[in-house]
């Protein structure tokens, strides 16, 4: 509640009290800001770790194993796909062996190799498509020879 200010000492006391209230509120707000920023930065840290792992980071994963985003995805996805669809009823040792072999095979696969394979495949498809098509005759829209006057 408000207190009645009668003289200068009451005014100074009220100013001191309001200063203390302000400091308490500021410290509470600073604590809340720290809590909120901690909650917000946790997902961003997770995303940055994920980007670094997939190769979108600025050189960390490139120097770590020489892989890019494709090889990072294949390093995880290929053993899962093989164990799930190709060898679903195999034992623990076979699945472990498949995982090790597929991860070693993925080290040689990168996005540049996949791009060259896709380009060669598309060139081959285009070349087989051109052989089956006949070249259309060029239409002559010039003056017909019978229309000349002598």
Residue pairs with C-beta under 8 A, 6 or more apart in sequence:
3 10
3 14
4 10
5 11
5 14
48 57
51 57
52 60
52 61
53 61
53 72
54 61
54 69
54 72
54 73
55 61
55 62
55 67
55 68
55 69
55 70
55 71
55 72
56 69
61 67
61 68
61 72
62 68
65 71
65 107
66 107
66 110
67 75
67 106
67 107
67 110
68 110
68 111
69 111
70 109
70 110
70 111
70 114
71 106
71 107
71 109
71 110
71 111
74 106
74 109
75 103
75 106
78 102
78 103
78 105
78 106
79 95
79 98
79 99
79 102
79 103
82 98
82 102
83 90
83 95
83 98
83 99
87 94
87 95
87 98
90 98
